[in-house]
Structure formats: C-alpha cells, structure tokens
Amino acid sequence: MGALLLTAADAVARTEPMLTNLPVGVVTLILGGAYLVWLLISMSRRRTA
C-alpha cells in the first residue's frame, strides 16, 4: 500500500501543470492524510455498528 501511495504522489507531483516543483512529500501528506481519516472513520463505524 505504501509503495502505491508514493508512486501516485510522485505521478501527481510530476504531472500537475499548475504547481511547479511540488515536493512529493506534500502530495504524500495530502493523500496519506485523506486515507488515514477514511480509515479512522471506517474503523469507528465498525465498532459502533
């Protein structure tokens, strides 16, 4: 999963025309943060259901 996340972040950072020289770490933070929030919400729903 981690390798897929880094590959996607690198692809987005290289192909985004609006943002020049966007660090891969920033894209990784955005994608990883969104995934973490989704994961926490889905785990919380399983416990309450």
Sequence and secondary structure as in RCSB ss.txt:
>XXXX:A:sequence
MGALLLTAADAVARTEPMLTNLPVGVVTLILGGAYLVWLLISMSRRRTA
>XXXX:A:secstr
 HHHHHHHHHHHHHH SSSTT  HHHHHHHHHHHHHHHHHHHHHHHHH 
